[in-house]
Amino acid sequence: MTDQAHPGNDEALRASQEAIDEAKAAATEAGEADKRAAAEQDLPLESGSAAADGPAPAA
């Protein structure tokens, strides 16, 4: 057996990596759009927790 890859594998790998890079760029762009929209509306970004109406009660 040899360690040489099939010539078509390079093209498939390149196409796959390009698709991954495009998806990452789209996700980054969507996140930046959310940040801009929140800044324009002067809203806090969602951090996974419910928004508080005021300070937390004293313990």
KOLNU-468515 format. One record per residue (C-alpha): x, y, z. Coordinates in pm, 1 decimal. Each point is the difference from the previous one (the first is absolute). Layout:
N
> c1,c2,c3
> X,Y,Z
...
This chain:
59
> c1,c2,c3
> 0.0,0.0,0.0
> 106.1,355.9,-57.8
> -67.2,318.8,191.8
> -83.7,195.8,-313.1
> -347.1,150.7,-2.7
> -231.6,-12.8,-295.8
> 31.4,323.7,-204.5
> -374.9,66.2,34.6
> 29.6,10.1,378.5
> 190.2,329.2,-7.6
> -280.8,169.3,-192.6
> -267.0,-143.6,230.3
> 197.2,110.9,305.4
> 48.7,348.5,-146.4
> -372.9,31.9,-79.5
> -91.7,-120.0,347.2
> 235.2,248.8,165.8
> -141.3,283.1,-212.1
> -352.8,-92.1,109.5
> 110.4,-2.0,364.5
> 170.6,338.1,-39.0
> -311.0,148.0,-163.9
> -222.8,-132.1,279.9
> 230.4,147.0,264.8
> 0.6,336.3,-177.5
> -380.5,-2.2,-23.6
> -32.6,-82.4,370.6
> 240.9,278.5,93.2
> -186.1,244.1,-223.0
> -333.5,-96.7,156.4
> 140.6,50.0,350.2
> 135.1,341.6,-92.8
> -338.4,96.5,-147.6
> -165.5,-94.7,330.8
> 247.3,215.8,189.8
> -59.3,296.1,-233.0
> -379.0,-34.5,28.3
> 19.3,-14.0,380.0
> 228.7,303.8,7.5
> -232.8,195.0,-228.3
> -292.0,-75.3,229.7
> 210.1,46.3,315.3
> -88.1,-351.4,114.9
> 222.1,-238.3,193.4
> 115.1,-307.7,-188.4
> -154.5,-328.8,104.8
> 241.3,-191.9,216.1
> -213.2,-305.1,63.7
> -158.6,138.0,315.6
> -322.3,190.3,50.3
> 19.8,376.9,3.1
> -24.1,154.6,344.7
> -242.4,284.1,70.0
> 218.0,139.7,272.2
> 276.4,-85.3,242.6
> 7.0,-343.1,154.5
> -162.9,-28.5,344.7
> 231.3,0.4,299.8
> 81.1,-343.8,132.3
